[in-house]
Amino acid sequence: MRYSKIFQYAYLVFAVLFIYDGIIKLKDGIDGAYLSLGLAALAIFMYFFRRKFSKKYDNNHKS
């Protein structure tokens, strides 16, 4: 279960990288900025999704 906690935070790291990339692309007027920001939103969603199911698994495993 330790690995799932590492991957949870990896999603946040990727979200920050995609947000940075999207902002840089928006400032430069390069196409694909919205794709980077969309991927950042997906990574944030996956973080909360994985965290929810990790807590659910831990609660069921303790019982």
N, C-alpha and C positions, 0 to 999 in steps of 0.2 A: 504494500500500500504506500510505501515511501516514494515509489516512482511516480505515482499519480500526483503527489504533492509537488514534485519537481516539475512535472509537465504543466500543472496549474500555473505556476509562476512563469514558465516558459511562454505561455500564451500571453501573459502581461508584457513580457519583454518584446515579443513580436508585435503586440499592439502599439507599443511606444515607437518601435522602429517604423511601422507602417504609417503612424500619424506623422512622424518626422518626415518621411518620404513624401507623404501627401501634401504637407505644407510647403515643402521645397518645390514640388511640382506645380502647386497652385501659384506660387510667387513667380516662377519662371514661365508660366503659361504652357507647360508641357501637358500633352494629353495623358490621361491615365491617373490623374490626381484623385478622381472620385473612386477609381478602382482601389487605390491604396487605402483611402479612408474607409471604403466598404470592407476591406479585409481587416482593417483595424477594429471595426465594429464587430465583425465576426469573431475575431480573436478575443475580444472582451466578453462577448456572449459565451464563447466556449469556456472561458475561465470560470464564469459564474455557474454554468451548466455542470462542469466537472466538479466544482467545489460542492454543489448541492448533492450530487450523487455520491461523492466521497464521504460527506457527512452522513448520508443515508446508509451507506455501506458500513461505516464505523458504528453507527447506532445499532444496526441489525446484528453486526458481528459481536458486539459486547453483550447483547441480550442472550 
